[in-house]
Amino acid sequence: MNKKFLLSIIFLGTLILLLVGLFFFITSRTLELQKANEQIINLIRKDNFEEAAILIDEIKSTEKDKDFFKKFSFFPLIKKEIELSQRLTSIKENLEEINNGTFLLAMIQQQENPLFILNNFKDDLNYLEKYNLDWVETKKYQLENWLSFLGQEKEKNYLVLFQNPDIPRPSGGFIGAYAILSFNQGKISFSGNNIFTLEEVFLKKIIPPIQFQDVGDRWFFRDLNWFFDFPFTGQKILSFYEQTGKKPDLDGVIFVNPSVIELMLETIGLIEINDYDLAINETNFLSFYKKQIQEAAKPAPLREEKELLSLFFEEFQRKLKKSSVDKLVLIPQILKKKFEEKEAQIYIIDDNLEYFFNSFDWTGKIKESRNDYLSVNFSFINEGFVEDLREKEVKLKTEFTSNGEVINYLTINALNFSSNQRLLENYIKIYLPKGIIIKEALGSYLKRSYNADQLEDIYNKLDYHKDEDLFLIERSTIKDEKNGIEIYEEGGKTVVGFWSQLSIRPFNLIYKLPDNWKEFSSWETVVQKQSGQEIKFSFELIVPEEVSMVPSLFPFNQFIPLDKDLILDFKRED
């Protein structure tokens, strides 16, 4: 055989063996990558991204592996698995940047295109759509809403109102300050001042709720949180704001209690206003805030010091910009916690965004209940800045009678009062299911009655305007002089309203619910807390001897802090 031909055969055979070996090697490596990708996808399908992220790190290709796959990426299978692996890695990295404070820092520092992280995350999720993963659909839905809230398409502006729950109102407390929070393609800006600077440009004279008419003849921003249902309160505030003519146009309202700012100051450190030798931290913020509001309420010639709230807001924003990532990463956790505790509430005009935030239970909306509902709201209405710091107790006893009736016994008390607090009086609004029948009320009274027609005539002559929502509520109010209460509808509930001096005499209410408990296999009671109020709550359920209820972990007949809304669900075992 020709030597040259033999060499050619050997060379060709060797080449074929090398190609076959390379083929099997590439196939093996590709199958390994494919298997790893499938494991990650399956973990995501089980809504377990934490383990998926660990696996992504474990199988992350080295630079040598990347070069290897890059050389053979012209093969469709290899190309597909490489892209999937890259997308999964990108999702993990984007989530880390969102969760570790990098994303928030970019927004606060107004870096160029801070929403890039979210949009990149969204693109990667779009790529995974073909795998029909619920986790992906959920994250996409959340991203779309956050992008809208953060002003991706157009600038979004939100009115932030700061409350003092020590002067309680149904939606929280006396509103002392405001700020405009703006998002322009993710870039944050923030500025504010005391509430009186906003009220100065509100020229329209609105008749206030009757309960306020002994302390003022106009309805102002400071007292607009007269309704427990926060979406309704938010709409009312926005309607008043529109009449000021101030810009920018608003997209929503956010209520914030002092505890939110205190916890943020504890995280980022003290705020210094050097020109006035002031250092404000979590321990003295509340006293600083209250003093500023009290000074701002005085006529200009009587003010003892310069209004510093606007400077505080400026320095607060500057401090955030200078904060380290390890501090900023805690801010979203703080806000989430405070929304859950109802120390912050949000209302958005856009129905989709409002529904989105309501899914987190952040909107302060009155909840529906299958059977029973309760929310006790305290208001302290005074000409000055006197505060109500007493500890409140609310006790509800539900009795299932043998004939199927449901009778509730409600007791409200105020404890731990000092001598100068003993005579404090509250206007209390109790939100109950529609169709209740009042049997007895003790410890309540009504103040002097106004002749609605005469009052309206006087206000008309003085060029005052009535608020239609408030007017309808007050016009439909039924006064029960015998029990010292008034009854009306608000927020889809029956409201029992009255004045009471709880430190002298507790309030007791006995009422019958419209439902027959024998018609239900389970019983649900929803109890909603009032924002900013530290209330101790106790619940007791009394049933006939022949009826057995499924044991519950709820501590019956014991006072517990009402630090969040409660849903008490009991099942019958007959």
C-alpha positions as CSV (number, residue, x, y, z in Angstrom):
1,M,0.0,0.0,0.0
2,N,1.2,3.5,-0.9
3,K,2.9,5.0,2.2
4,K,1.4,8.4,1.4
5,F,-2.1,6.9,1.1
6,L,-1.6,5.0,4.4
7,L,-0.6,8.3,6.2
8,S,-3.7,9.9,4.7
9,I,-5.9,7.1,6.1
10,I,-4.3,7.3,9.5
11,F,-4.7,11.1,9.5
12,L,-8.3,10.9,8.4
13,G,-9.1,8.2,11.0
14,T,-7.4,10.2,13.7
15,L,-9.4,13.3,12.7
16,I,-12.6,11.4,12.7
17,L,-11.9,10.0,16.2
18,L,-11.1,13.5,17.4
19,L,-14.3,14.9,15.9
20,V,-16.3,12.1,17.4
21,G,-14.6,12.6,20.7
22,L,-15.2,16.3,20.5
23,F,-18.8,15.7,19.6
24,F,-19.4,13.5,22.6
25,F,-17.5,16.0,24.8
26,I,-19.6,18.9,23.6
27,T,-22.8,16.9,23.9
28,S,-21.8,15.8,27.4
29,R,-21.1,19.4,28.5
30,T,-24.3,20.6,26.9
31,L,-26.3,18.0,28.6
32,E,-24.8,18.9,31.9
33,L,-25.7,22.5,31.4
34,Q,-29.2,21.5,30.2
35,K,-29.7,19.3,33.3
36,A,-28.6,22.2,35.6
37,N,-30.9,24.6,33.8
38,E,-33.8,22.2,34.1
39,Q,-33.1,21.8,37.9
40,I,-33.2,25.6,38.3
41,I,-36.4,25.9,36.3
42,N,-38.1,23.2,38.4
43,L,-37.1,25.0,41.6
44,I,-38.6,28.2,40.2
45,R,-41.7,26.3,39.2
46,K,-42.0,25.2,42.9
47,D,-41.6,28.9,43.9
48,N,-38.3,28.2,45.5
49,F,-36.0,30.8,44.0
50,E,-33.7,30.8,47.0
51,E,-32.5,27.3,46.3
52,A,-32.5,28.1,42.6
53,A,-30.1,31.0,43.3
54,I,-27.8,28.7,45.2
55,L,-27.7,26.3,42.3
56,I,-27.0,29.2,39.8
57,D,-23.9,30.0,41.9
58,E,-22.8,26.4,42.1
59,I,-23.0,25.8,38.3
60,K,-21.9,29.3,37.2
61,S,-19.4,28.7,34.4
62,T,-15.8,29.6,34.8
63,E,-14.2,31.9,32.2
64,K,-12.7,28.8,30.6
65,D,-16.2,27.2,30.3
66,K,-17.6,30.5,28.9
67,D,-14.9,30.5,26.3
68,F,-15.6,26.9,25.5
69,F,-19.4,27.3,25.0
70,K,-18.8,30.6,23.1
71,K,-16.7,28.8,20.5
72,F,-19.5,26.3,19.8
73,S,-22.5,28.6,20.3
74,F,-23.4,28.3,16.6
75,F,-25.0,24.9,17.5
76,P,-28.7,25.7,18.1
77,L,-28.9,23.5,21.3
78,I,-25.8,25.0,22.8
79,K,-27.0,28.5,22.0
80,K,-30.4,27.9,23.6
81,E,-28.9,26.5,26.8
82,I,-26.2,29.2,27.0
83,E,-28.9,32.0,26.7
84,L,-31.1,30.3,29.3
85,S,-28.2,30.0,31.7
86,Q,-27.3,33.7,31.1
87,R,-30.9,34.8,31.7
88,L,-31.1,32.9,34.9
89,T,-27.8,34.4,36.1
90,S,-29.0,37.9,35.1
91,I,-32.3,37.4,37.1
92,K,-30.4,36.4,40.2
93,E,-28.0,39.4,39.9
94,N,-30.8,41.8,39.3
95,L,-32.7,40.6,42.3
96,E,-29.5,41.0,44.4
97,E,-29.2,44.6,43.2
98,I,-32.8,45.3,44.1
99,N,-32.5,43.7,47.5
100,N,-29.0,44.9,48.5
101,G,-29.8,48.6,48.3
102,T,-28.0,49.3,45.0
103,F,-31.2,50.0,43.2
104,L,-32.5,52.4,45.9
105,L,-29.2,54.2,46.0
106,A,-29.4,54.8,42.2
107,M,-32.9,56.3,42.7
108,I,-32.0,58.5,45.6
109,Q,-28.8,59.8,44.0
110,Q,-30.8,60.4,40.8
111,Q,-28.3,58.4,38.7
112,E,-28.9,58.1,35.0
113,N,-31.7,55.6,34.2
114,P,-32.0,54.0,37.7
115,L,-34.9,51.9,36.4
116,F,-32.5,50.0,34.1
117,I,-32.3,47.2,36.7
118,L,-36.0,46.7,36.8
119,N,-36.4,46.8,33.0
120,N,-33.5,44.4,32.5
121,F,-35.2,42.1,35.1
122,K,-38.4,42.3,33.2
123,D,-36.7,41.4,29.8
124,D,-35.2,38.3,31.4
125,L,-38.6,37.3,32.8
126,N,-40.2,37.8,29.4
127,Y,-37.7,35.3,28.0
128,L,-38.8,32.8,30.6
129,E,-42.5,33.1,29.7
130,K,-42.4,30.0,27.5
131,Y,-41.8,27.9,30.6
132,N,-45.2,28.8,32.1
133,L,-43.9,29.6,35.5
134,D,-46.2,31.2,38.1
135,W,-43.2,32.8,39.8
136,V,-42.3,34.6,36.6
137,E,-45.9,35.8,36.1
138,T,-46.1,37.1,39.6
139,K,-42.8,38.9,39.4
140,K,-43.8,40.4,36.0
141,Y,-47.0,41.7,37.5
142,Q,-45.1,43.3,40.4
143,L,-42.5,44.8,38.2
144,E,-45.1,46.4,35.9
145,N,-46.8,48.0,38.8
146,W,-43.6,49.2,40.5
147,L,-42.4,50.7,37.2
148,S,-45.7,52.6,36.9
149,F,-45.5,53.8,40.5
150,L,-41.9,54.9,40.0
151,G,-42.8,57.1,37.0
152,Q,-41.3,55.1,34.1
153,E,-43.8,56.5,31.5
154,K,-44.5,59.9,33.1
155,E,-43.5,61.7,36.3
156,K,-45.6,60.5,39.3
157,N,-46.3,62.8,42.3
158,Y,-47.6,61.8,45.7
159,L,-48.8,64.0,48.5
160,V,-47.2,62.7,51.8
161,L,-49.1,63.7,54.9
162,F,-47.5,63.4,58.4
163,Q,-49.9,62.6,61.3
164,N,-49.7,62.9,65.0
165,P,-51.7,59.9,66.5
166,D,-51.4,61.5,70.0
167,I,-54.2,63.7,68.7
168,P,-56.2,60.9,67.2
169,R,-58.4,60.9,64.1
170,P,-60.2,58.0,62.4
171,S,-57.5,57.6,59.7
172,G,-54.6,58.3,62.1
173,G,-54.0,61.6,63.8
174,F,-53.8,65.4,63.4
175,I,-52.1,66.2,60.1
176,G,-49.3,68.6,60.8
177,A,-47.0,68.5,57.8
178,Y,-46.9,67.6,54.1
179,A,-44.4,66.8,51.4
180,I,-44.4,66.1,47.7
181,L,-42.7,62.9,46.8
182,S,-41.9,62.7,43.1
183,F,-40.6,59.9,40.9
184,N,-39.3,60.8,37.4
185,Q,-38.2,57.6,35.7
186,G,-37.2,56.3,39.1
187,K,-35.3,59.4,40.2
188,I,-36.6,60.6,43.6
189,S,-37.2,64.1,44.8
190,F,-38.8,65.2,48.0
191,S,-39.7,68.5,49.6
192,G,-42.2,69.6,52.3
193,N,-43.3,72.0,55.0
194,N,-45.9,72.4,57.7
195,I,-49.6,71.9,56.8
196,F,-50.5,75.5,57.3
197,T,-48.5,76.6,54.3
198,L,-50.8,74.4,52.2
199,E,-53.9,75.6,54.0
200,E,-53.0,79.3,53.3
201,V,-53.6,78.7,49.6
202,F,-56.9,76.8,50.2
203,L,-59.3,79.7,49.9
204,K,-62.6,77.8,49.6
205,K,-64.6,77.8,52.8
206,I,-66.0,74.3,53.5
207,I,-68.4,73.5,56.3
208,P,-66.6,71.2,58.8
209,P,-68.1,68.0,60.3
210,I,-70.5,68.9,63.1
211,Q,-68.1,67.5,65.7
212,F,-65.6,70.2,64.8
213,Q,-67.9,73.1,64.8
214,D,-67.2,74.0,68.5
215,V,-63.5,74.5,67.7
216,G,-63.6,75.9,64.2
217,D,-65.9,77.1,61.4
218,R,-63.9,75.7,58.4
219,W,-62.8,72.2,57.3
220,F,-59.0,72.3,56.8
221,F,-56.5,69.8,55.5
222,R,-55.4,69.1,59.1
223,D,-58.7,67.3,59.9
224,L,-59.6,65.7,56.5
225,N,-58.8,62.3,57.9
226,W,-62.2,62.1,59.5
227,F,-63.1,58.8,57.8
228,F,-61.7,55.4,58.7
229,D,-61.7,54.1,55.1
230,F,-58.4,55.4,53.8
231,P,-59.2,55.3,50.1
232,F,-62.2,57.5,50.9
233,T,-60.0,59.8,52.9
234,G,-57.4,59.9,50.1
235,Q,-60.0,60.9,47.6
236,K,-61.3,63.7,49.9
237,I,-57.7,65.0,50.4
238,L,-57.0,65.0,46.7
239,S,-60.3,66.9,46.0
240,F,-59.3,69.6,48.4
241,Y,-55.7,69.8,47.0
242,E,-57.0,70.3,43.5
243,Q,-58.8,73.4,44.8
244,T,-55.6,75.0,46.0
245,G,-54.3,75.4,42.4
246,K,-50.9,74.1,43.5
247,K,-48.7,72.1,41.2
248,P,-47.8,69.4,40.5
249,D,-50.9,67.4,39.8
250,L,-51.1,64.5,42.2
251,D,-51.3,60.7,41.6
252,G,-52.0,59.6,45.1
253,V,-51.7,60.2,48.9
254,I,-49.5,58.6,51.5
255,F,-50.0,58.9,55.2
256,V,-47.0,58.6,57.5
257,N,-46.9,58.4,61.3
258,P,-43.8,59.6,63.3
259,S,-42.7,56.1,64.1
260,V,-41.8,55.7,60.4
261,I,-39.4,58.6,60.4
262,E,-38.0,57.6,63.8
263,L,-37.1,54.2,62.6
264,M,-35.5,55.6,59.4
265,L,-33.4,58.0,61.5
266,E,-32.3,55.2,63.7
267,T,-31.1,53.5,60.5
268,I,-29.4,56.4,58.6
269,G,-28.3,58.4,61.6
270,L,-29.0,61.9,62.9
271,I,-29.9,64.9,60.7
272,E,-27.9,68.0,61.4
273,I,-29.2,71.5,60.6
274,N,-26.0,73.3,61.2
275,D,-27.2,76.9,60.8
276,Y,-29.5,76.4,63.8
277,D,-27.2,74.1,65.8
278,L,-29.8,71.3,65.6
279,A,-29.2,67.5,65.6
280,I,-32.3,65.5,65.1
281,N,-32.4,61.7,65.7
282,E,-34.9,59.0,66.5
283,T,-35.2,60.0,70.2
284,N,-35.9,63.7,69.7
285,F,-37.7,63.8,66.3
286,L,-41.2,63.6,67.7
287,S,-40.6,66.6,70.1
288,F,-39.0,68.5,67.3
289,Y,-41.9,67.8,64.9
290,K,-44.6,68.7,67.5
291,K,-42.8,72.0,68.4
292,Q,-42.5,73.0,64.7
293,I,-46.2,72.3,64.1
294,Q,-47.3,74.3,67.2
295,E,-45.1,77.2,66.3
296,A,-46.4,77.2,62.7
297,A,-49.9,77.3,63.9
298,K,-49.3,80.7,65.6
299,P,-49.7,84.0,63.7
300,A,-46.4,85.1,62.2
301,P,-45.7,87.9,64.8
302,L,-46.1,85.4,67.7
303,R,-43.7,82.7,66.4
304,E,-40.6,82.3,68.5
305,E,-38.4,80.6,66.0
306,K,-38.0,80.0,62.3
307,E,-40.0,77.2,60.7
308,L,-37.4,74.4,60.2
309,L,-39.5,71.5,58.8
310,S,-38.6,72.4,55.2
311,L,-34.9,72.4,56.1
312,F,-35.3,69.1,57.9
313,F,-36.8,67.5,54.8
314,E,-33.9,68.9,52.7
315,E,-31.3,67.6,55.0
316,F,-33.2,64.2,55.3
317,Q,-33.0,63.8,51.5
318,R,-29.3,64.8,51.5
319,K,-28.6,62.3,54.3
320,L,-30.2,59.5,52.3
321,K,-28.0,60.4,49.3
322,K,-24.9,60.0,51.4
323,S,-26.0,56.9,53.2
324,S,-24.1,53.6,52.6
325,V,-25.7,50.7,50.7
326,D,-25.8,48.6,53.9
327,K,-28.0,51.2,55.5
328,L,-30.2,51.9,52.5
329,V,-31.0,48.2,52.1
330,L,-32.9,48.4,55.4
331,I,-35.2,51.2,54.2
332,P,-37.6,49.1,52.1
333,Q,-37.8,46.6,55.0
334,I,-38.7,49.5,57.4
335,L,-41.4,50.8,55.0
336,K,-42.9,47.3,54.5
337,K,-43.0,46.7,58.2
338,K,-44.7,50.1,58.9
339,F,-47.3,49.6,56.1
340,E,-48.1,46.3,57.6
341,E,-48.5,47.9,61.0
342,K,-50.7,50.6,59.5
343,E,-48.2,53.2,60.6
344,A,-48.2,54.2,56.9
345,Q,-51.1,54.0,54.4
346,I,-51.3,54.6,50.7
347,Y,-54.1,55.6,48.2
348,I,-53.4,55.8,44.4
349,I,-55.7,57.3,41.8
350,D,-54.8,54.6,39.3
351,D,-57.2,51.6,40.0
352,N,-54.6,49.1,38.9
353,L,-52.0,50.4,41.3
354,E,-54.5,50.8,44.1
355,Y,-55.5,47.1,43.6
356,F,-51.8,46.2,43.6
357,F,-51.1,47.9,46.9
358,N,-54.3,46.6,48.4
359,S,-53.1,43.1,47.8
360,F,-50.3,43.9,50.3
361,D,-52.9,45.3,52.7
362,W,-51.3,48.7,52.6
363,T,-54.3,50.8,51.6
364,G,-56.2,51.1,54.9
365,K,-59.3,50.0,53.2
366,I,-62.3,48.9,55.2
367,K,-62.4,45.1,54.9
368,E,-65.4,42.9,54.2
369,S,-66.4,40.1,56.6
370,R,-68.6,37.1,56.1
371,N,-70.3,37.6,59.5
372,D,-69.1,40.1,62.0
373,Y,-66.9,43.3,61.8
374,L,-65.5,45.8,64.3
375,S,-63.4,48.9,64.3
376,V,-63.3,51.3,67.1
377,N,-62.0,54.8,66.2
378,F,-61.0,57.5,68.7
379,S,-60.9,61.2,67.9
380,F,-59.7,63.9,70.3
381,I,-61.0,67.3,69.2
382,N,-59.5,70.3,71.0
383,E,-58.7,73.9,70.1
384,G,-55.1,73.6,71.1
385,F,-52.5,70.8,70.9
386,V,-53.6,68.9,73.9
387,E,-52.9,65.2,73.5
388,D,-54.7,62.0,74.5
389,L,-52.0,59.6,75.7
390,R,-54.2,57.2,77.6
391,E,-54.0,53.5,77.1
392,K,-57.3,52.2,75.5
393,E,-58.9,48.8,76.0
394,V,-61.6,47.3,73.7
395,K,-63.3,44.1,74.8
396,L,-65.8,42.2,72.5
397,K,-67.9,39.3,73.7
398,T,-69.9,37.4,71.2
399,E,-72.7,35.2,72.4
400,F,-74.5,32.6,70.2
401,T,-77.9,32.1,71.9
402,S,-79.8,28.9,71.8
403,N,-82.4,30.4,69.4
404,G,-79.7,31.3,66.8
405,E,-79.3,35.0,67.6
406,V,-75.9,36.6,67.8
407,I,-75.5,39.2,70.6
408,N,-72.4,41.3,71.0
409,Y,-71.3,43.0,74.2
410,L,-68.7,45.7,73.6
411,T,-66.7,47.5,76.3
412,I,-64.4,50.4,75.7
413,N,-62.2,51.8,78.5
414,A,-59.3,54.3,79.0
415,L,-56.6,53.5,81.6
416,N,-53.4,54.8,83.0
417,F,-54.5,58.4,83.0
418,S,-53.1,61.3,85.0
419,S,-55.2,63.7,86.9
420,N,-55.3,66.2,84.1
421,Q,-56.4,63.5,81.6
422,R,-59.3,62.2,83.7
423,L,-61.8,64.6,82.1
424,L,-60.7,64.2,78.5
425,E,-63.5,63.4,76.1
426,N,-63.4,61.5,72.9
427,Y,-65.7,61.4,69.9
428,I,-65.8,57.7,69.2
429,K,-66.9,56.0,65.9
430,I,-67.6,52.3,66.1
431,Y,-67.9,50.6,62.7
432,L,-70.2,47.6,62.7
433,P,-72.0,45.4,60.1
434,K,-75.1,46.8,58.5
435,G,-78.4,45.6,59.9
436,I,-77.4,45.6,63.6
437,I,-80.0,46.3,66.2
438,I,-78.9,48.4,69.2
439,K,-80.2,47.1,72.5
440,E,-78.4,49.3,75.0
441,A,-75.6,51.9,75.3
442,L,-74.1,53.2,78.5
443,G,-71.4,55.8,79.1
444,S,-72.2,57.8,76.0
445,Y,-73.7,61.2,75.3
446,L,-74.5,63.6,72.5
447,K,-73.7,67.3,72.6
448,R,-76.1,70.1,71.8
449,S,-78.0,69.5,68.6
450,Y,-77.6,71.9,65.7
451,N,-80.6,72.7,63.6
452,A,-79.3,71.5,60.2
453,D,-81.6,73.8,58.2
454,Q,-80.7,76.9,60.2
455,L,-77.0,76.1,60.2
456,E,-77.0,75.6,56.5
457,D,-78.7,78.9,56.0
458,I,-76.1,80.7,58.2
459,Y,-73.2,79.1,56.3
460,N,-74.8,80.0,52.9
461,K,-75.0,83.6,53.9
462,L,-71.3,83.5,54.8
463,D,-70.5,82.0,51.4
464,Y,-69.5,78.6,52.8
465,H,-69.8,75.4,50.8
466,K,-71.0,72.0,51.9
467,D,-69.1,68.8,51.2
468,E,-71.5,66.5,49.5
469,D,-70.2,63.3,51.0
470,L,-70.2,64.8,54.5
471,F,-73.6,66.4,53.9
472,L,-75.2,63.0,52.9
473,I,-73.8,61.3,56.0
474,E,-75.0,64.0,58.4
475,R,-78.4,64.3,56.8
476,S,-79.0,60.5,57.2
477,T,-77.8,60.4,60.8
478,I,-80.3,59.0,63.3
479,K,-80.0,60.4,66.8
480,D,-80.8,58.0,69.7
481,E,-81.2,60.4,72.6
482,K,-82.1,57.7,75.0
483,N,-78.8,55.9,74.6
484,G,-76.8,59.0,73.9
485,I,-75.6,57.8,70.4
486,E,-76.0,58.7,66.8
487,I,-76.2,56.1,64.0
488,Y,-75.3,56.6,60.3
489,E,-73.7,54.7,57.4
490,E,-70.1,55.3,56.3
491,G,-67.7,53.1,54.3
492,G,-70.3,50.4,53.8
493,K,-70.7,49.9,57.5
494,T,-73.1,51.1,60.2
495,V,-71.4,53.6,62.5
496,V,-72.3,54.2,66.1
497,G,-71.0,57.7,67.1
498,F,-71.0,59.4,70.5
499,W,-69.0,61.5,73.0
500,S,-67.6,59.8,76.0
501,Q,-65.3,60.5,79.0
502,L,-63.8,57.0,79.2
503,S,-61.7,57.7,82.3
504,I,-64.8,58.6,84.3
505,R,-67.0,55.9,82.9
506,P,-66.3,53.0,80.4
507,F,-68.6,52.7,77.4
508,N,-70.7,49.6,77.0
509,L,-72.8,48.7,74.0
510,I,-75.1,45.7,73.5
511,Y,-76.3,45.0,70.0
512,K,-77.7,42.1,67.9
513,L,-76.2,41.1,64.6
514,P,-78.5,40.4,61.6
515,D,-77.3,36.8,61.0
516,N,-78.5,33.6,62.5
517,W,-75.4,31.6,63.6
518,K,-77.1,28.3,63.0
519,E,-77.1,29.0,59.2
520,F,-73.2,28.9,59.1
521,S,-70.7,26.1,59.4
522,S,-68.1,28.7,60.4
523,W,-68.0,32.2,61.8
524,E,-65.7,35.0,60.8
525,T,-65.0,38.2,62.8
526,V,-62.8,40.9,61.3
527,V,-61.3,43.5,63.7
528,Q,-59.4,46.4,62.1
529,K,-57.1,48.7,64.0
530,Q,-57.0,52.5,63.9
531,S,-53.7,53.8,62.6
532,G,-51.3,55.0,65.3
533,Q,-53.4,53.9,68.3
534,E,-52.0,51.5,70.9
535,I,-55.1,49.5,71.8
536,K,-55.4,46.4,73.8
537,F,-58.1,44.0,72.5
538,S,-59.9,41.1,74.1
539,F,-62.3,38.7,72.5
540,E,-64.6,36.1,74.0
541,L,-66.9,33.6,72.3
542,I,-69.8,32.1,74.2
543,V,-71.7,29.2,72.6
544,P,-74.4,26.8,73.8
545,E,-73.3,23.7,75.6
546,E,-74.3,21.4,72.7
547,V,-72.1,23.4,70.2
548,S,-68.4,22.8,69.8
549,M,-66.0,25.1,68.1
550,V,-62.8,24.0,66.5
551,P,-59.9,25.0,68.9
552,S,-58.2,28.2,67.9
553,L,-54.7,29.5,68.8
554,F,-56.3,32.9,69.5
555,P,-56.0,33.7,73.3
556,F,-59.6,34.1,74.2
557,N,-60.6,36.5,76.9
558,Q,-57.0,37.9,77.2
559,F,-55.9,41.4,76.3
560,I,-53.5,41.5,73.4
561,P,-52.0,44.5,71.5
562,L,-54.1,45.3,68.5
563,D,-51.0,46.0,66.4
564,K,-52.5,44.8,63.1
565,D,-55.9,43.9,61.6
566,L,-57.3,40.6,62.9
567,I,-59.4,37.9,61.1
568,L,-60.9,35.5,63.6
569,D,-62.3,32.4,61.9
570,F,-64.0,29.6,63.9
571,K,-65.6,26.4,62.6
572,R,-68.4,24.5,64.2
573,E,-68.3,20.8,65.2
574,D,-71.9,19.7,65.8
